[in-house]
Amino acid sequence: MHEFNAIFTRVSKPARYTGGEWNSIVKNWKTTPIKIALCYPEIYEIGMSNLAIAILYDILNKQPDV
């Protein structure tokens, strides 16, 4: 049994912590010269529903060096 199985029953929204959400863009961190982390001072669902974060995510991921 994986360690995660024991804690998932106590987590109300496990998707917050698993990553790999729909339409996410994955780039190679070793070959990408510019790395940016988008942060929002609220829970995941609020941050991801913020249109500004979605626009920034789209603009930045269209850049080949970011």
DAMOVEN-V155750 format. One record per residue. N is the residue number from 0. RES is the residue in one small letter. SS is DSSP state (alpha for helix, beta for strand, coil for the rest). Layout:
N/RES/SS  N/RES/SS
//
This chain:
0/m/coil  1/h/coil  2/e/alpha  3/f/alpha  4/n/alpha  5/a/alpha  6/i/alpha  7/f/alpha  8/t/coil  9/r/coil  10/v/coil  11/s/coil  12/k/coil  13/p/coil  14/a/alpha  15/r/alpha  16/y/alpha  17/t/alpha  18/g/coil  19/g/coil  20/e/coil  21/w/coil  22/n/coil  23/s/coil  24/i/coil  25/v/coil  26/k/coil  27/n/coil  28/w/coil  29/k/coil  30/t/coil  31/t/coil  32/p/coil  33/i/coil  34/k/coil  35/i/coil  36/a/coil  37/l/coil  38/c/coil  39/y/coil  40/p/coil  41/e/coil  42/i/coil  43/y/alpha  44/e/alpha  45/i/alpha  46/g/alpha  47/m/alpha  48/s/alpha  49/n/coil  50/l/alpha  51/a/alpha  52/i/alpha  53/a/alpha  54/i/alpha  55/l/alpha  56/y/alpha  57/d/alpha  58/i/alpha  59/l/alpha  60/n/alpha  61/k/coil  62/q/coil  63/p/coil  64/d/coil  65/v/coil
//
